[in-house]
C-alpha cells in the first residue's frame, strides 16, 4: 500500500499540471517595446581591437568613451566587456557601424559616484558597404 501512494501522488500531480499547459498565458517583460531596437543596437557595431583595424574604406566619426560603474561594493563588479558594450551603443548613436577600441582600463578607486569603474576609449567608424 505504501508503494501506491507515490504513484497516486504523481498521477494526481500530472492531472493537475496537464490543464495548466493548455491555458492562455500572457507574456510579460521588462523590455520596453518602444525602445526594443535600442537594447540591441550595440550588436550592429563591429568591434575591432587596437592594431586590428578594418579592411576597406571607412570614415572616422570621432572618439567614443564607454563606461561601466560599480556604484557600491555590494554591486556586481565592473567588467571591460560592459564598458565596450557601452562604447558600441554610443558609437551606434553616432551612426557608426564599426568601433576600434584603443584602450580599456579598470579603475579600482572610489570616486564620481562609483566604487570602481571600467573605461574604454575607441574610434567610431562608418564602414563602407562595398556590396553595391
Secondary structure, 3 states (H helix, E strand, C coil): CHHHHHHHHHHHHHHHHHHHHCCCCCCCCCCCHHHHHHHHHHHHCEEEECCCCCCCCEEEEEEEEEEEEECCCCCCCCCHHHHHHHHHHHHHHCCCCEEEEEEEEEECCCECCECEEEEEEEEEEEECCCCC
